[in-house]
């Protein structure tokens, strides 16, 4: 099953709904995120509930999105990683980098609120 990426918003947060394989053969996640970041987006929740396969290249894409968003003052959280993905995150020690949530509301609440850069 190829990778499907759907985006939706919850306030200032972009939720990336992934389904299928996140792998070297399906490299489109990073370019989609880069386009969103270039457009000014900084906060991401990546829903992994329907990801059937994740390889090292896929982990690299997640690391890239995390790094770029953090470097630009944003953040990225994982939502509903499967047990296999949780194991991969633990083995690679990325569970100490990425925050994971089982409920979307908790992931959204963990993001900082939008602050206005306009001073009065």
HUVENFEN-V558254 format. One record per helix or strand of 2 or more residues. SS is the DSSP state (2 for helix, 1 for strand). FROM is the first residue (numbers start at 1). TO is the last residue. If there is no record, write none. Layout:
BEGIN
SS/FROM/TO + SS/FROM/TO
END
This chain:
BEGIN
1/4/10 + 1/13/22 + 2/28/38 + 1/43/54 + 2/56/71 + 1/75/79 + 2/83/91 + 2/94/96 + 1/100/101 + 2/104/109
END
